[in-house]
Amino acid sequence: MNHRLLFHLTILAVLRTGDGQEFTQDFDTILSAHTVAPYCPDYYKADENFVACCSSNGLLTSGIGPGHVTLPACCWTAATCTGAAPPMYDWTIVNDEVSIITEAPLASAPASIPAVTTPPPVITTPQQTTGPAVSTQLPVSAPSSPPASKVPLPELCSDPKWTPSPENWEDANVDTELANWWTSTTAARGSATFVDWISQSFGDRSRNQQCGIGLIASCSMPDCQAFQAADGPRWVYFVRVSLVEMNTMFNNLKTATQDAETDLTAVLSGMAADFFPWKDPKTNFGKVLPVVQAVVCGGLSLIPGMRIVEDLGDLAVKRITRIVDTTKEMTSAGFSIAASKLGNVIKTSAEGMRTGFESWAKTLFNGEADVTGKTILAYLNSGRFTFDYNIPSSWLTQVFFQIQVSKLVNQQWSKDNSKVSSHTFVMCANATDSPCSDDSQFSENGRVCCLYSMDKKGEYVPPPALSKLVDPPYNISTSDITASSLHSYLSGRFEYDESTLATKIEESISVDQASSFLAQGAKFEGIWTLPVCDVGIHSDWVADYGAKMKPCCCGAACNEDKLFLEAAGLKEKGYARKGCATQLPGFNSSTKVSTGEGALLGFMILVKSTQSAIAAAHYCLVE
């Protein structure tokens, strides 16, 4: 079974031309077309709605949307055919029918795609199809970045064995064939790059191929049928496809990190006024810089199209495991490169890492070894880049922006980095529900938690400007703040090691992309590290704001009280413990409980804590 074809859908489209003729055609799949996005010349909408493109030979192929359609009279590039570029046409979908209105062409495509604030759909690769030699252009919109390719869309192969996929990569023995060929041509290739040498050595023998950051049009895969007709090997075709996908990933990451930095710079002054008393928002970034590194490198951990499927056989599981291992190797290499580029402020660090990644991409596409001693062959291994990596950069930008904002606010809400602590913390209890009805509530593995600050009266209040953090431009879920803080607490208690973030990102790489760094975003462990008071069985203490409750006994038998009070900046605040003797009989100002109460309370909390620790350990395992 092809694990990427998750469902099959047939739609009948009625296409109406200007003279009233109608053409009908069944659409084989609604899933993304693998080879479309890198080749759409100028007009395409790179989101979950529609991708379409007209090639030089007239073939029209659409991506996520209604399969592929063909109409007469399409001519795209003057270099390969005559006539002007086709106009774009309005279209609608009504009752599972696509209606294309050719009487009223659109003047131009929209300048950009809308922001995407949720993880993208699993992007998969359908079977490839062929079409007649003429067609028309469907309406699509143009993203602002990466630069649109001018490379015509190649004809697609009808033979399913030529569909780029990990299965076919393995069937064609690509890893062995590629390694043997590259080694055997050492003397012959001279100074030629890997990309150009493999392109000019087989099939269409395309010359002057260049891939890298900022290089889109010169990095192309061959027309499949022409490549076959020229006796091009299947394994080489898969490598050419993978080079384009790797190039797409590098360029989208560069664009997303650059846009996220721009967005962050634009809101820094507002953040200073809303969340913390900064006089100069360009200073005190010390503990925040590792997350810049994590954000950039976290993009390398993405494996689009990977998903656990229950009926996968042993062979498929082993194949996927190898892809995961290849991805981890590349992510680890990215961290090594990024670590050497960290500056003393975010802007300097981001610029340095982008320069480092540009150099890294050039090194790989040249066929040279990177700082870890690996070449591009190691990162192409097992067909990792046979998936579609044309993920909307707007989605990546939003994720990167939210993570960096989260880390900055987290540091300011924490005692060590604020001139005045906001006394912001998380309360957790062993329960499935609590009196806390706030949006910050998060439940997992028999534990329920909520987010709080404490005012000078010793009462629960919302953290500073929390409502603004939820609204645009930040759009950060308060439940994610709670979840991330809990996971950080379970991993490192009150001394979470920021340097472990890279390790956690690598550990999150698995076939279950829902647990990955990018899918989790601001919810990921280590992004928020607010102190947590685990009150065990006292779920009624995890109450709504304004409740006359306090974090009176943290940890089993109150053994984490002192650590929690220090972490929350409440150690010297008498109001933090005022009323605890009433809330917890036997409690005294020394943060101790009576012998009988302590024994009973300690036993009950230890039992639940052991269960929770086991669950937490399981949570952190890479599936």
N, C-alpha and C positions, 0 to 999 in steps of 0.2 A: 504493500500500500504506500502510495506517495503521501507522507505525513503532512505535506504542505497544502494539499488540496482538501481543505476542511469541509467544504460543502460545495454542492453543485446546483446551479440555478439556471433555468432557461427562460429567457424573456423574448417575446416577439416584438420587434420594433417596426413601426410603420414610418418610413422616411418619405417625406413629400418634397419634391423639387418644385422649382418655379413654374414649370409648365403643367403641373398637376399630376405627373407620373408618380407612382408609388413603388417602392422596392421593399421587400420584406426579407428578413434573414434571422435565423435563430442565433442567439448568443450563447456560447458554450459555457461561459463562466463570468461571475461578477467580481472575481478577485483580480488583484493587480497584475498588469502585464509586465513581465520581468525586464524586457529590453526597451520599454518605451521611454521612461523618464529621462535617462541620460542623453537621449537623441532628439527630444522634441526641440525644434529649432528656436522658436521664440514664444509660442503661445501654448502654455499648458498650466493647468491648475494642480499644484502639487499638494493636494490634501486628500481627504477620504472620499471626496465626491466624484471627481472625474479627471481623467488624464487622456488627452487625445493628441494626435499629431499626424501630419501629412508628410510623406517622404517624397524624395525626388522621383521615384518610380510610380507614385500615385497610391501606394498602399496606405490605408488609414487604419490605425490600431488604437483602441482606447484601453485604459487601464481599469482602475477601480470604478466600476460603472458598467454599462451594458456591453461587455465583450468587444467585438469589432464590427464595423460597418463599412460598406463601400458604396460610393456614389460616383457618377461620371465626372469628368473634366476637372482633374486636380493636377496642378503643376507647381512645384515648390521652388527649386533653385534653378536659376538661369544657367548655371554651370553644367547642368545635366539634362535640362529640357527647356523648351521655349515657353514663353508666356509669363504673365505676371503671377506673383504669389496670390493664392486664392483668398477671398475675403472670409471673415469669420461670420458664422450664422447663429442666430438665436435658436435655442432648443428648449424643450420641456419634456417632462416625463409625466404622463397621465395614464392611470390604470395600467401600469407596466408597459406603456408604449412610449417610445421616443419619437417626438415630432420635431423635425428640423425645418425651419422656415427660411427658405433661401431668398424670399422677396425683400427681406429687411436685414441686410448684413450690418453687424456692429461696426462702429467706427474704429474702435481699438479695444485692446484687452485691458482689464483692470491692472493697475500698477503693482499691486501686491496681493498676497493671499491673506485671509483673515487669521488672526492669532488663534493658535490651538492651545487650549489650556488643559487638555486631558491627554493621557498617553495615546499614541497613535495605534490604529488597528494593527493586528498581526499582518505583516506584508508577505504575501506568498507568490509563488511562481506558477502560472497556469501552463497548460500545454500550449505550444506555439502553433500558429496556423499561417497559412498563406492566403493571399488575396489577389484579385485581378489587378491589372496594371493602372487603373484609373480610379480616382475617388475624389471626395470633396472634404474640405476642412470643417471640423466641428468647432463650436465656440469654446474657448478655454481662456484662462487668465495667466498672466506671466508673473512669477515670483521675482522679487528684487535680487535674490542671490540664491545659489551661486550663479555666475554668468550663464546665460542660455547657450546651449551648444548649437553650432551651425552644421553639425554633422547630420546628414540625412539618415532617417530611420532605415536600417537594413531589412531586407526581406527575412521573414522568420521561417525556420525550418519546420516542416510538417512531421518529420520523424521524431517521435517522443524520445528516442535515445540521444537526440541532439539538444534536448531541453536542459539548460544548465541546472544542476541539482547536485547535492552531496552524493546521491545514489549513483547518478551517471558519472560523476567525477571518479568515484571508486571503481565503477565498471570499466571506465576507460583507462584505469591505472595511471592517472595523471601524475601523482606524486613521484612515482618511479620514473615514468617517461620524462618528466620535466627535469628531474635531478640528473638523469643520465645524459640528456641532451645538453644541458647547461655545462656540465663538466667536460663533455667531449668537444665543446666549441671554444674552449678557453683561448687557444692560439688564434683561431680564425676570426673571432669577433673583434679583436683589437680594443679600441676605445668605445665601441658601440654600447649603448645602454641596454639593459635587459629588455625594456619595453620595445625599443626600436629593433633590436636584433631578432626577437621572436616574431615580431610583426612582419619583417621583411624576409624571413626564412621559410615561411610556409604559406600555402594557399594563395591568397590575393597578393602576397608579398608587398604589403603596404609599407611605405617608407616615411621617415620623419615623424614617427609617432612619439609623442611626448605626454607624460602624465605627471601630475604634481599639483600643489596648491596654486590656484590661479590658471591652471591649464585644463581646459574643458574640451574645446573643439578639437584639439590635437590628440585627444585620448579617446579612441573609438574602437569598437569591435567591428569585425568584417561582416559584409552581407553573407548570411549563412549559406544560401544556395550558391552564390558565386564562389564562396570558399570551398564548398563541397565539389563544385565543378572543376576547381583547380587542384583537386586531390589534397586539400588541406586536412590534416588529421583532426579527429574529434577532440582529442585531448588538448590540442593547441587552441581550438575554438573556445573551450572552457576556460583556458588561461586568459585569453583575450577578454572574455566577458568579465572574469574576476578582476582584471586590472582596471576596467572601467568602474566596477562597483567599489573597489578599494579607493580609487581616485574620488569617486562621489562622496564616500565617507569622510575622507580627509578635508575636502572642500566644504562640506556641510558643517563639520566641526569647527573649522576656522571661521566660517561666517557666523555661526551661532555664538561662539565665545566672544567674537568682536562685537556683535550686536548686544549681547548680554552686558558687556562692559560699558557700552554706550548707555544702555538703559539704566544701569546702576549709577553711573556718574550723574545722570540727570536727576536722580532722586535722593542723592546723598544729603543735600542741605535740608530737604524735607524730613528725611529720616532723623537727622540730628535734632530737629525741633520736636519731632513726635515721640521718639523713643529713648533719647539719651542726651545728656548735657554736653555735647561736643562743641568745642569752639573751632576746631580745625578738623573736618571730616577726612582729611588726608593722612592723619596720624593714627598711631595706636592700632595698626593692623597686624601686629605680630602673630597672634594666635589665629587670625583669620586666613592668613596666606595659604596654609595647607589645603584649605577647601578650594582655593583657586586651582591648585594642582589637581585636586580630586575631580573638580567639575570638568576640566579639560580632558583628563584621562578617562573619566567615567564614560565618556562618549565612545571610547574604544571598546567598552564591554558589551555594547549592543549587538545582539544577534537577531535581526528581524526575521520573522517567520518561524522561529523556534517555539515549539509548544509541546507539552506533554500529551501524548496520545496513548490511550490505554492499550490499544491492540498492536503497538510496535513490537516487533520481534527482537530477539537477542542481537541480530546483526545490525538492525537499525539503532538500537540503544548504544552499541559500541561505536557506531559511526558518529552519532550525536555527541558521545563522550569525547571523541577525538576533536570534534569541532570546538567544544567547550574548552578543551586543553589548549588548542591553538589560539583561541580568543584570550585566554588567561596569559599566554606568553606575550601576546602583543600588548595587552593592557599593562603588564609588568614592565615591558620595555618603555612604554609611554611614561610611566611614573619615573623611571630612571632618567629619562631625558628631561622631563619637566622639573624634577627636583634640582637640577643644575641651573635652572633658569629663574628661580624664585628671586625677586627683588625685595625691596623693603616697603613697597606699597603695592596695592592691587594692580594699578595701571601698569607699573613697570614689570610686575610678574607676568601679567597676561600677555603683554607685548613680547616679553622674553620667551615665553612658552610657545607663542605662535611662531616666532622665528625659529625656535628649536624644532617644532613640528614640521615646519616648511623644509628645513634642512633634512629632517628624518625622512620625510616622504621622498625627497629628491634622492637620498641615499638608497632607499629601498627600490625605487623605480629604475635607478642606475644599475641595480644588481649587486651593490656593495654591501658589506657587513655593517650593521649599526653598532651602537655602543655596547650592546649585549652580545655581540659576535654573531648575530643571526642575520640572514639575508631574507629577501622577499619570499623565497621558497618556503621558509618556515611559517610565514603568516598566511600564505595561500593554502597551506596543507589541509587536506581533508575536504576541500571545497567550501571553506567558510564564506568565501566571497561569491558564491553562486546565488546568494540571496539578493534581494533588491534593497540597496542601501540608500535609496533616494528618499530618506525620511525628511519631512518638512523642516527646514531650519528654524521656522517660527516656533515649532513645538520645542526643539532643542533649546532655543533662546529662552523661552519661558521657563523651562526647567532649570537651566543654568542661573538665570536671574533670581528665581525664588530661592535656590539653594544658597547663593551668596548673600542675599538679603537676610535669610534665616540665620546664617552664621554670624553676621554682624549684629543683629538684634540679640541673639543668644548671648554673645559676649558682653553686651552692654547690660543685659538683665542679670548677668552673673556678678557676684560680689567683687571679684578680682579686677574687673575691667570697667567698673562704674565708679564715678566719684561719689555717688549716693546710691547704695544698693536699692533695687526695687523690691527686694524680698520676694522674688517670683519663684514658684516651686510647683511640684506635682504631688498630689496625694493619691495613693493607691490602696485598695483593700481587696481582700479575697472574696469576691462576689461576682455575679454576672450583671448586676445593676446596682445603682446607688441613688441616694437622694439628689445627687447632682444632675440637673437636667440641662446643663449648659452644653453648647456645641463642642466644647473641648473634650467631652467624655470619649474615652477610648477603652475598649474591652478586648482582652486576649488571654487565652489559657487560664480561665477562671479568675482573672484579676481585672478590676475596673478602676480607671484613673481619671482625674480631672485636673485642670490647670488653675492656679491661684496666685495672687499676691496678698500680702498682709499689710494693712494700714497701721497707723500709730495707735489705734484703739485695740489692736490685736484681732481685727476681724478680717474675714475673707473678702477680697475685692478683686476685680479684674486686673490683670497686668496692665502697665502703662500703654495707653493708645492701642489696646488689643483690637478694637473695632476697626481701626485704620489698617491694621495688618491684613484683615480679612478682605477689605475692599480693594479695588484697582488703585494703583497699578500692581500691588503685591499679590493679591488673591491667594494668600496662604491660609490653609485650613488650620484652625486651632486644634482640631483633633490630631492632625499630623504633628504639631508641636508636642502634644502629650505623648504620642506614640514614640517619636524619636527619642525623647527624654527618657522614657521607660526603658527602651532597648539599650540606650547608653548606660543607664543605671545598672541593668542586669549584666552588662558586659564589664563595667569598670567601677561600679558603685559611685563614689563621690570624687574619684580621681581618674576620670576617663582620659586615656592616653590618645591625644589627637593624632599621633603618628600611626595609630592602628587603622585609621580611616582607609588608607590605601589597601591594607590587607583585607578589610571588610568588603571593599568594592570587588576585589578579585574573588573573594569567597562567594559573593552573590552571583557570579556568572554561572548560569546553569541553563538547562532547557526550560526551566520555569522562569520566564522573563518577568513575571509579575513581582518577583522578589529582587529584581535587579536594581542597581543604583538609580538608573534613569527612570524606571517605572515607579520607584518609591519616592524619588525626589526629596522634598523637605522632610519626609517621613523617615528617611533612612537613618539608621543608627549613626550617631556621632555628629549629625548636623545640629541637633538641639541636645544640650547636656545640662538642662536645668535640674537642680537637686530633687530627689524623690523621697518622700516619707511614706514608707509602706507600713500601714497600720493594721495589717492582718485582718482579724475578724471584725474590726470596728468599721464596717462599711458605712454606718450612719455619720461618721466623721467626714466622709467624702461628700460634703453637702453643697447646697447652692450658696452663692455669694450672699453675704448678710447673715448667714446662719451663725449662731453663737457656738462655733466649734473651732478647735485648734489642732495642729499636728502635735499631739501630746505624747505619743509613744511611738517612735520610729524604729522599725526593725524588731526582730525576735527579742522579747523581754526588754524592749527599749534599748537594745545594745547599739543602735545607730543614731540615737538622739543627738549626741554631741557632734558627730560628723555632719548630720543634717543641719543643725543650727548654724554651724560654721559656714557650710556651703551656701545657705540661704541668707547669710548676713544677719542672723537673728540671735547670735550667741549672747550679745550684751543687751538684748531687748527684753526687759522684764515682762512686757505685755504679751510676749509670745507664749508664756507659760501661765499667765494669770487665768485662773478658772480651770486649770487642768485637774486640780484635786477634786473638783465637782464632776468634771467630765469623765475622769477615770479614778474611781475610789482607790486610795492607797498611793496615789501619785504624790510626790513632793518636789520641792524646788530644785533638788539635786538630780532631777530627771531619773529617779529610781521609783520602783513600785514596791509594795509590801511583799513579804516573802511568799505568802499564799497566792496573792494575785499574780505575782511575777512567775511563779512556778506554773500555774494553770495557763496564764496568758502566753508565757514563753513556749510551753509545750504545743499549744494549739497553733501558734504562729510558725513554729519550726516545722511542723508537719506540712502546713500549706506552703511554706517557703521552699521546702525540699521538692514538693510536687512542681512548684513554679520554676525552680531552678532546672529541673529535668526538662520541663517544657521549653524553657529558654535555651537550653543547650541544643535541643532538637531544632529550634527555630533558626539557630545560627549555622547549622550544618548545610553544606552545599548539596542539593539533591542530585 
